[in-house]
């Protein structure tokens, strides 16, 4: 009898710290030895009460990451955390609005000057690509293409 309450308490503690995806919560609770049926039931209840929300989770991740990373990297993180296609589509729209500004900001903080040599251009391009920015955005930031 005490087990479901401790499961509920653990789940509430997780949500009190930050937003989680259903997939994350399910995996974490199951990894701690909880019964799968109880976990699924509890997560259904939390969603019905509005305590667990994919929309809020997506919004939180997007807001936290959009100034430092490109669309591709943030979407990959969301997908890895079990976000639905609908959630990914909503995130993609928000991320693309500010991607060029974010890329410029990240690039300016790291480099601050246009590449002179081909090696510098490659280094700066790799850096931005590693942050998840699209090739089109990278070209615009490095002014290889007209905006």
NORCOR-V269282 format. One record per residue. N is the residue number from 1. RES is the residue in one small letter. OMEGA is omega as a letter, one per 20 degrees, with the letter a starting at -180 (999 if undefined). D_LAST is the distance of its C-alpha to the last C-alpha in Angstrom with 1 decimal. Layout:
BEGIN
n:res:omega:d_last
N:RES:OMEGA:D_LAST
N:RES:OMEGA:D_LAST
END
This chain:
BEGIN
n:res:omega:d_last
1:x:a:63.2
2:x:a:61.6
3:x:r:58.9
4:x:r:56.9
5:x:r:56.9
6:x:r:55.6
7:x:r:52.9
8:x:a:51.9
9:x:r:52.0
10:x:a:49.9
11:x:r:47.3
12:x:r:47.3
13:x:r:46.9
14:x:a:43.8
15:x:r:42.3
16:x:a:43.4
17:x:a:41.3
18:x:r:38.0
19:x:r:36.7
20:x:r:37.4
21:x:r:36.6
22:x:a:39.7
23:x:r:39.4
24:x:a:39.4
25:x:a:42.4
26:x:a:44.2
27:x:a:43.8
28:x:a:44.8
29:x:r:47.8
30:x:a:49.0
31:x:r:48.7
32:x:r:51.1
33:x:r:53.7
34:x:r:53.3
35:x:a:54.5
36:x:a:51.8
37:x:r:53.3
38:x:r:53.5
39:x:a:50.0
40:x:r:48.6
41:x:r:50.9
42:x:r:49.8
43:x:r:46.1
44:x:r:46.7
45:x:a:48.6
46:x:r:45.9
47:x:r:43.3
48:x:r:45.7
49:x:a:46.2
50:x:r:42.5
51:x:r:42.9
52:x:a:40.7
53:x:r:37.5
54:x:a:34.6
55:x:r:32.3
56:x:r:33.2
57:x:r:32.8
58:x:r:29.3
59:x:a:28.3
60:x:a:29.9
61:x:a:28.3
62:x:a:24.7
63:x:a:25.3
64:x:a:26.7
65:x:a:24.1
66:x:r:20.7
67:x:a:20.1
68:x:a:21.1
69:x:r:20.2
70:x:a:17.7
71:x:a:18.5
72:x:a:20.4
73:x:a:22.7
74:x:r:23.6
75:x:r:24.2
76:x:r:26.4
77:x:r:28.4
78:x:r:29.0
79:x:r:30.1
80:x:a:32.4
81:x:r:33.9
82:x:r:34.8
83:x:a:32.4
84:x:r:32.6
85:x:r:30.0
86:x:r:29.8
87:x:r:29.1
88:x:r:26.4
89:x:r:24.7
90:x:r:24.9
91:x:a:23.6
92:x:a:20.6
93:x:a:19.5
94:x:a:19.9
95:x:a:18.2
96:x:a:15.0
97:x:a:14.6
98:x:a:14.5
99:x:a:13.4
100:x:r:10.2
101:x:r:12.4
102:x:r:15.2
103:x:r:13.8
104:x:a:12.8
105:x:a:16.3
106:x:r:18.1
107:x:a:16.5
108:x:r:17.4
109:x:a:20.8
110:x:a:21.6
111:x:r:20.2
112:x:r:18.7
113:x:a:18.1
114:x:r:15.8
115:x:r:17.7
116:x:a:19.9
117:x:r:21.7
118:x:r:21.0
119:x:r:23.2
120:x:r:21.2
121:x:r:18.0
122:x:a:20.0
123:x:a:21.5
124:x:r:18.4
125:x:r:16.9
126:x:r:20.3
127:x:a:20.5
128:x:r:17.4
129:x:r:18.5
130:x:r:21.9
131:x:r:20.7
132:x:r:19.5
133:x:a:15.7
134:x:r:14.2
135:x:r:13.2
136:x:r:9.8
137:x:r:9.4
138:x:r:11.3
139:x:r:9.2
140:x:a:6.1
141:x:a:9.1
142:x:r:10.8
143:x:r:8.0
144:x:a:9.4
145:x:r:6.4
146:x:r:3.8
147:x:999:0.0
END
